[in-house]
């Protein structure tokens, strides 16, 4: 039996699949990675990018990025939106994470704008569909937020942003379910000044992450299984 395939779209070199890669592997998926902006171009990200054919995969997962999903200096964002629309129309599941969720929202006619209040850290999320997007604290690191596209279903929210929506075969998330300790350390090393400017203590955030990680892992597995079964309608082999 041929294993189903998932493509992780790594928009930013400091935003890898992390725990999401582990979960899809645990579920029997062959994983592939496509780098949009490589590490040596992070300071000059206005590249021309040729995206892979999403129809070669059962699921694509556009991940986070430090840039704004409405930045017109990044021509590849429009191409990524086209890839997402093509995938969804062909029945390929799309799981957009933070920046990836914002790009997915735009791809389907939603908007992205600066948030009145950024979110960095573990934040409460209320859900209407706990078997698909479990509630509870999820990790956030964003200064922008999406509006859900017309015709979509908003599944989760908090007092600062819409946190999850579905449309077609797409699930868009504002939070970062993939975060683990090593990824947090990488983000603090890369963008710790942003957190410090908001009065966030890096050591306290790392301690909180260690305490919450086990339960977050459990909820992440439930989220991916729910996404595969109910949104992507793709196989969950194990």
C-alpha positions in Angstrom: 0.0 0.0 0.0 1.4 3.4 -1.0 1.5 5.8 1.9 -0.3 9.1 1.5 1.8 12.2 1.1 1.9 15.6 2.9 3.8 18.6 1.7 5.0 21.1 4.3 5.3 24.6 2.7 8.1 26.2 4.8 7.6 29.9 4.1 10.2 31.0 6.6 13.4 29.1 7.5 12.7 29.6 11.2 9.2 28.1 10.9 9.6 24.3 10.2 6.9 21.7 10.7 8.2 20.7 14.2 5.5 18.7 16.0 3.2 18.7 12.9 5.8 16.7 11.0 6.0 14.2 13.9 2.2 13.8 14.0 1.8 13.2 10.2 4.7 10.7 10.3 3.0 8.9 13.2 -0.2 8.7 11.2 1.7 7.0 8.3 2.2 9.9 5.9 5.3 10.3 3.8 6.4 13.9 4.4 8.1 16.4 2.0 9.3 19.9 2.5 9.2 22.8 0.1 11.3 25.9 1.1 9.8 29.1 -0.1 12.4 31.5 1.3 15.7 29.8 2.1 17.8 30.9 5.0 20.3 32.7 2.8 17.5 34.9 1.4 15.7 35.7 4.6 16.8 39.3 4.4 15.7 39.7 0.8 12.5 37.6 0.6 11.0 39.2 -2.5 11.8 36.1 -4.6 10.2 34.6 -7.6 9.1 31.1 -6.5 7.8 28.2 -8.5 5.6 26.2 -6.2 5.2 22.4 -6.6 2.1 20.8 -8.0 -0.2 20.4 -5.0 -2.0 17.5 -6.8 1.0 15.3 -6.2 0.0 15.2 -2.5 -2.9 14.3 -0.4 -2.4 17.2 2.1 -0.4 20.5 2.0 0.5 22.4 5.1 1.5 26.1 4.6 3.4 27.2 7.7 4.2 30.4 9.5 6.4 33.3 8.6 7.7 36.6 10.0 6.3 38.5 7.1 2.8 40.0 6.5 0.4 37.9 4.3 -0.6 41.2 2.6 3.0 42.3 1.8 2.9 43.3 -1.9 6.8 43.2 -2.0 6.5 39.4 -1.8 5.2 38.3 -5.2 5.2 34.6 -4.2 2.3 35.1 -1.8 -0.1 35.4 -4.8 1.4 32.2 -6.2 0.9 30.4 -2.9 -2.7 31.5 -2.8 -3.1 30.0 -6.3 -1.6 26.8 -5.1 -4.0 26.7 -2.2 -7.0 27.3 -4.3 -5.9 24.6 -6.8 -5.3 22.1 -4.0 -8.7 22.8 -2.4 -10.6 22.6 -5.8 -8.9 19.2 -6.5 -9.8 17.8 -3.1 -6.3 18.1 -1.6 -6.5 19.0 2.1 -5.0 22.3 3.2 -4.0 23.0 6.8 -2.8 26.6 7.0 -0.9 27.6 10.2 -0.7 31.2 11.3 0.8 33.0 8.3 -0.2 30.0 6.3 -3.7 30.3 7.6 -3.8 33.9 6.7 -2.7 33.2 3.2 -5.4 30.5 3.0 -8.0 33.0 4.2 -6.9 35.4 1.5 -6.9 32.7 -1.1 -10.6 32.1 -0.5 -11.6 35.8 -0.4 -10.9 36.7 3.3 -8.7 39.5 4.4 -5.6 40.0 6.7 -4.9 43.1 8.7 -2.8 44.3 11.6 -4.3 43.2 14.9 -5.1 45.8 17.5 -3.4 43.6 20.0 -0.6 41.1 19.1 -0.6 37.6 20.7 2.6 36.0 21.9 2.5 33.1 24.3 -0.1 30.5 25.4 -3.5 32.0 24.9 -7.1 30.7 25.5 -9.1 29.6 22.5 -12.8 28.9 22.6 -14.1 26.4 20.1 -17.4 25.4 18.6 -16.0 22.1 17.4 -13.8 20.5 20.1 -13.5 17.2 18.1 -11.9 19.1 15.3 -10.2 22.1 16.9 -9.9 21.4 20.6 -10.1 24.4 22.9 -7.7 25.3 25.6 -4.5 27.2 25.5 -2.7 27.2 22.1 0.6 28.9 21.4 0.4 32.2 19.5 3.0 34.5 17.9 1.3 37.0 15.5 0.8 40.7 14.9 -1.7 40.3 12.1 -5.0 38.4 12.0 -7.4 37.1 9.3 -11.1 37.6 8.7 -12.7 34.4 7.7 -13.8 34.2 4.0 -17.4 34.5 3.1 -19.0 31.1 3.0 -16.6 29.6 5.5 -17.4 28.4 9.0 -15.7 29.9 12.0 -14.8 27.2 14.5 -12.7 28.9 17.1 -11.9 32.4 18.5 -10.7 34.4 21.4 -11.1 38.1 22.3 -8.3 39.1 20.0 -8.8 37.1 16.8 -10.7 34.5 14.8 -8.6 31.4 15.5 -9.9 28.8 13.1 -12.1 28.5 10.0 -13.0 25.8 7.5 -14.0 26.2 3.8 -14.0 23.3 1.4 -11.1 21.1 2.1 -9.2 23.8 4.0 -8.7 24.4 7.7 -7.0 27.7 8.6 -5.5 28.3 12.0 -4.3 31.5 13.6 -2.3 29.7 16.3 0.8 27.5 16.2 -0.1 23.9 17.2 3.3 22.7 16.0 5.3 24.5 18.7 7.7 22.6 20.9 10.6 23.6 23.2 13.3 23.7 20.5 11.1 25.7 18.2 10.3 28.2 20.9 14.0 28.6 21.7 14.7 29.3 18.0 12.0 31.9 17.8 13.2 33.6 21.0 16.7 33.7 19.6 15.5 35.2 16.3 12.7 37.5 17.5 13.0 37.6 21.3 13.0 41.5 21.2 9.4 41.4 20.1 8.4 39.4 23.1 10.5 41.5 25.5 8.9 44.7 24.1 5.5 43.3 25.2 6.8 42.5 28.7 7.0 38.7 28.1 9.7 36.9 30.1 11.5 34.4 27.9 12.4 32.0 30.8 8.8 32.1 32.1 7.5 31.4 28.6 9.8 28.4 28.3 8.7 27.0 31.7 5.1 27.4 30.7 5.7 25.7 27.4 7.3 22.7 29.2 4.3 22.5 31.6 1.7 22.6 28.8 3.5 20.6 26.1 2.1 17.2 27.0 -1.6 18.3 26.8 -0.9 20.4 23.7 0.6 17.3 22.0 -2.6 15.4 22.8 -4.8 18.1 21.4 -2.6 18.4 18.3 -3.0 14.7 17.5 -6.8 15.2 17.9 -6.7 18.2 15.6 -4.8 16.5 12.8 -7.0 13.4 13.0 -10.1 15.6 12.9 -8.8 17.6 10.0 -8.0 14.5 8.0 -11.3 12.9 8.6 -13.7 15.9 8.4 -12.0 18.6 6.3 -9.4 17.0 4.1 -11.4 13.8 3.9 -8.1 12.0 3.4 -6.8 8.8 4.8 -5.6 8.4 8.4 -3.7 5.2 8.1 -2.8 4.5 11.7 
